[in-house]
Amino acid sequence: MNLQEAGLFKMKDKKAPGYFDWNWTKIKDQLNLVNADGVNFMSPSDISYVYNGYSPISVKIIEQIIDAKGITPIKNLLKLVGLTEDKLRIPQGESQFFNSQAPNTNGRPGFRKKKILVYFIGGITYAEIAALRFLMNLNPMIKFIIATTSIINGDSAVA
């Protein structure tokens, strides 16, 4: 007996509005979610250390945006996880925000930390928070401000 036969899991109709067909293999490979080389816990260099070799999709997308210096260069990559053109809102001045040498409002070079608000609707795990903090350490000119509707732990996930 499987979960669907037991009535614990129901397949969504592919014709239903909002249906998105996840291609896990393609997402995993394109976003490099699994660290095949292993994790060096003494000197970690990748966010995958927080999950013992797996990078959370949420944080990996944020890392991709930072590495690409914006959302625009990775639009095709975001389509893999269902973020199509109609769902994306690209802010004006995106390229200026990610350009660390761009002048600020008083005409001087902008060397202050860039603040990025990351909002998790539905909740965030402590491991995702750790991955974001590690990503912040890898990018010293960026500070993440994390907002969420809840923090998910083992007790809250089962309840």
Phi, psi and chi 1 to 4 in degrees:
 res  aa     phi    psi   chi1   chi2   chi3   chi4
   1 MET       -  136.3  175.4 -179.8  -84.2      -
   2 ASN  -108.0  176.9   62.5   30.4      -      -
   3 LEU   -63.2  -34.0  -66.7  174.2      -      -
   4 GLN   -69.4  -42.5 -169.5  172.1   -2.5      -
   5 GLU   -66.0  -31.4  -69.4  171.0   -5.7      -
   6 ALA   -77.9   -8.6      -      -      -      -
   7 GLY    82.3    9.9      -      -      -      -
   8 LEU   -89.6  -16.3  -62.0  172.6      -      -
   9 PHE  -139.1  133.0 -176.4   76.5      -      -
  10 LYS  -123.0  127.6 -176.8  178.9  176.8 -173.3
  11 MET   -72.4  136.5  -67.5  -66.4  -70.5      -
  12 LYS   -82.0  140.1 -169.8  171.7 -176.1  179.6
  13 ASP   -65.6  127.7 -178.5   14.5      -      -
  14 LYS   -64.3  -16.8  -70.5 -174.0  177.0 -174.3
  15 LYS   -92.6   -3.2  -65.0  178.7 -176.9  173.4
  16 ALA   -68.3  146.1      -      -      -      -
  17 PRO   -61.3  138.0   -4.9    8.4      -      -
  18 GLY    84.1    0.1      -      -      -      -
  19 TYR   -65.8  136.2  176.2   79.6      -      -
  20 PHE  -133.8  127.9  179.5   73.3      -      -
  21 ASP   -92.1  105.3 -168.2   15.8      -      -
  22 TRP   -75.0  130.5  -73.9   79.1      -      -
  23 ASN  -108.3   87.1 -176.7  -19.6      -      -
  24 TRP   -57.8  -42.8  170.1 -111.8      -      -
  25 THR   -60.6  -45.0  -55.5      -      -      -
  26 LYS   -67.0  -42.2 -167.0  170.1 -174.9  178.5
  27 ILE   -62.0  -47.0  -67.0  168.6      -      -
  28 LYS   -59.3  -43.6  176.0  178.8   63.3   98.2
  29 ASP   -73.2  -45.8  -66.7  -18.4      -      -
  30 GLN   -66.1  -38.7  -67.8  -74.2  -42.4      -
  31 LEU   -89.6   -4.7  -72.3  173.5      -      -
  32 ASN    54.4   55.6 -165.7   24.9      -      -
  33 LEU   -77.0  -27.3  -65.5  177.8      -      -
  34 VAL  -109.4  123.9  177.6      -      -      -
  35 ASN   -85.3   98.5 -172.7  -16.3      -      -
  36 ALA   -71.2  -21.4      -      -      -      -
  37 ASP   -78.1  -11.1  -61.2  -27.9      -      -
  38 GLY    92.5  170.4      -      -      -      -
  39 VAL  -115.9  130.9  178.7      -      -      -
  40 ASN   -93.7  101.6 -179.5   -8.1      -      -
  41 PHE   -74.3  -20.3  -70.1  103.1      -      -
  42 MET   -77.4  -31.8  -61.9  -55.3  -72.4      -
  43 SER  -144.2   73.1  179.3      -      -      -
  44 PRO   -67.8  144.9   22.0  -28.0      -      -
  45 SER  -129.3    5.1   60.2      -      -      -
  46 ASP  -142.8  149.4 -173.2   68.0      -      -
  47 ILE   -66.4  -11.0   59.6  172.2      -      -
  48 SER   -67.3  -12.2   63.2      -      -      -
  49 TYR   -63.8  -25.9   92.7   97.6      -      -
  50 VAL   -71.4  -22.7  -60.8      -      -      -
  51 TYR  -117.8   25.2  -83.8  107.8      -      -
  52 ASN    57.1   45.1 -164.3   20.7      -      -
  53 GLY   113.5   -7.8      -      -      -      -
  54 TYR  -113.2  133.8  168.1   75.2      -      -
  55 SER   -97.4  128.5  -58.7      -      -      -
  56 PRO   -63.4  136.6   10.0  -14.1      -      -
  57 ILE   -56.1  -43.3  -70.0  176.5      -      -
  58 SER   -56.8  -47.1   55.4      -      -      -
  59 VAL   -76.4  -33.2 -178.8      -      -      -
  60 LYS   -64.3  -37.7 -162.2   62.1  164.0 -179.2
  61 ILE   -64.7  -41.9  -70.8  171.5      -      -
  62 ILE   -62.6  -42.3  -65.7  165.8      -      -
  63 GLU   -61.6  -41.3 -179.6 -177.3   50.2      -
  64 GLN   -63.4  -40.2  -68.1  -72.3  -34.2      -
  65 ILE   -63.4  -42.2  -68.8  169.2      -      -
  66 ILE   -66.6  -46.3  -68.9  168.3      -      -
  67 ASP   -63.3  -36.8  -70.3  -12.9      -      -
  68 ALA   -83.6   -4.6      -      -      -      -
  69 LYS    60.6   44.4  -59.8 -153.6  179.6  -56.8
  70 GLY   139.1  172.0      -      -      -      -
  71 ILE   -80.5  -37.7  -63.0  168.3      -      -
  72 THR   -53.3  -46.3  -55.4      -      -      -
  73 PRO   -66.1  -18.0  -19.0   29.5      -      -
  74 ILE  -116.2   25.6   61.8  164.6      -      -
  75 LYS   -54.4  -44.3  -79.1 -176.7 -173.8  178.6
  76 ASN   -65.0  -36.1  -70.6  -25.8      -      -
  77 LEU   -66.3  -38.5 -171.2   63.3      -      -
  78 LEU   -69.0  -25.4  -65.1  175.3      -      -
  79 LYS   -63.8  -26.9  -72.8  178.4 -174.2  174.9
  80 LEU   -60.2  -30.9  -69.8  174.0      -      -
  81 VAL  -105.0   17.8  -67.2      -      -      -
  82 GLY    89.4    5.9      -      -      -      -
  83 LEU   -90.3   85.3  -66.2  172.1      -      -
  84 THR   -87.1  170.7   53.3      -      -      -
  85 GLU   -50.5  -40.1  -61.2  -89.6  -15.4      -
  86 ASP   -70.9  -17.1   58.6  -38.2      -      -
  87 LYS   -99.5  -13.9  -65.0  177.0 -175.0  168.1
  88 LEU   -89.8  138.5  -71.8  174.2      -      -
  89 ARG  -122.5  104.6  -59.6  -67.3 -179.8 -100.3
  90 ILE   -93.6  120.1  -60.4  171.6      -      -
  91 PRO   -69.2  148.0   22.2  -28.2      -      -
  92 GLN   -66.0  144.4  -70.6 -178.6  -32.0      -
  93 GLY    77.5   18.9      -      -      -      -
  94 GLU   -57.5  -47.4  172.9 -167.2   43.8      -
  95 SER   -65.8  -35.2   59.7      -      -      -
  96 GLN   -67.1  -36.9 -176.7 -179.5    2.5      -
  97 PHE   -62.0  -43.0  176.5   82.0      -      -
  98 PHE   -83.7   -8.6  -76.5  100.0      -      -
  99 ASN   -84.2  108.3 -179.3   -2.0      -      -
 100 SER   -66.4  -21.1   60.8      -      -      -
 101 GLN   -94.8    1.8  -61.4  -60.4  -40.9      -
 102 ALA   -63.7  138.6      -      -      -      -
 103 PRO   -68.0  146.6   19.6  -25.5      -      -
 104 ASN   -87.4 -168.5   56.3   23.0      -      -
 105 THR   -62.5  -26.5   54.4      -      -      -
 106 ASN   -94.0   10.2   61.1    8.9      -      -
 107 GLY    86.8   -5.3      -      -      -      -
 108 ARG   -86.7  155.6  -65.1 -176.2 -176.5  150.1
 109 PRO   -59.1  139.7  -21.0   29.8      -      -
 110 GLY   -87.5  102.6      -      -      -      -
 111 PHE  -109.6    6.0  -67.1  109.0      -      -
 112 ARG   -76.7  157.0  -67.4 -177.5   22.7 -159.2
 113 LYS   -63.4  138.4  -77.0 -171.2  175.9 -173.6
 114 LYS   -82.9  131.6  -52.2  -71.0 -176.3  177.5
 115 LYS  -100.6  127.9  -66.4  175.9 -177.1   75.0
 116 ILE  -122.4  121.9  -60.7  174.7      -      -
 117 LEU   -86.0  123.3  174.4   65.0      -      -
 118 VAL  -115.1  118.1 -178.1      -      -      -
 119 TYR  -114.2  125.3 -161.8   97.6      -      -
 120 PHE  -106.9  109.0  -73.9   81.9      -      -
 121 ILE   -86.5  125.4  -62.9  172.9      -      -
 122 GLY   103.5  -16.8      -      -      -      -
 123 GLY   120.2  164.6      -      -      -      -
 124 ILE  -137.2  147.5 -173.9  172.9      -      -
 125 THR   -92.0  161.7   63.7      -      -      -
 126 TYR   -63.1  -33.0  -72.9  108.4      -      -
 127 ALA   -67.0  -37.2      -      -      -      -
 128 GLU   -66.0  -37.6  -74.1  171.4  -49.0      -
 129 ILE   -63.0  -43.3  -66.9  170.8      -      -
 130 ALA   -62.6  -39.7      -      -      -      -
 131 ALA   -65.6  -40.3      -      -      -      -
 132 LEU   -65.2  -40.6  -80.6  169.7      -      -
 133 ARG   -64.6  -39.1  -67.2  177.5   76.4 -170.1
 134 PHE   -66.7  -40.3 -175.5   71.2      -      -
 135 LEU   -61.9  -35.8 -173.5   58.1      -      -
 136 MET   -66.0  -36.8 -160.5  164.4   40.3      -
 137 ASN   -67.4  -33.8  -71.3  -22.2      -      -
 138 LEU   -72.4  -24.6  -68.7  176.1      -      -
 139 ASN  -122.3   82.9  -62.7  -79.4      -      -
 140 PRO   -63.9  -14.8   17.0  -23.8      -      -
 141 MET   -91.9    7.9  -67.2  -54.9  -67.6      -
 142 ILE  -123.3  137.5  -67.3  175.5      -      -
 143 LYS  -124.2  125.6  178.3  179.1  175.0   77.5
 144 PHE   -92.7  135.7  -68.5  112.9      -      -
 145 ILE  -110.4  116.7  -59.6  167.0      -      -
 146 ILE  -100.0  126.7  -57.0  169.7      -      -
 147 ALA  -124.6  144.5      -      -      -      -
 148 THR  -154.7  159.9 -175.6      -      -      -
 149 THR   -82.1  -24.2   52.9      -      -      -
 150 SER  -166.7  164.6   65.8      -      -      -
 151 ILE  -108.1  127.1  -65.5 -177.9      -      -
 152 ILE   -97.0  128.9  -58.6  167.8      -      -
 153 ASN  -132.5 -176.5   59.3   26.8      -      -
 154 GLY   -58.0  -39.8      -      -      -      -
 155 ASP   -69.5  -43.1  -66.8  -25.3      -      -
 156 SER   -73.7  -27.3   65.4      -      -      -
 157 ALA   -72.4  -31.2      -      -      -      -
 158 VAL   -86.4  -29.3  175.0      -      -      -
 159 ALA   -68.8      -      -      -      -      -
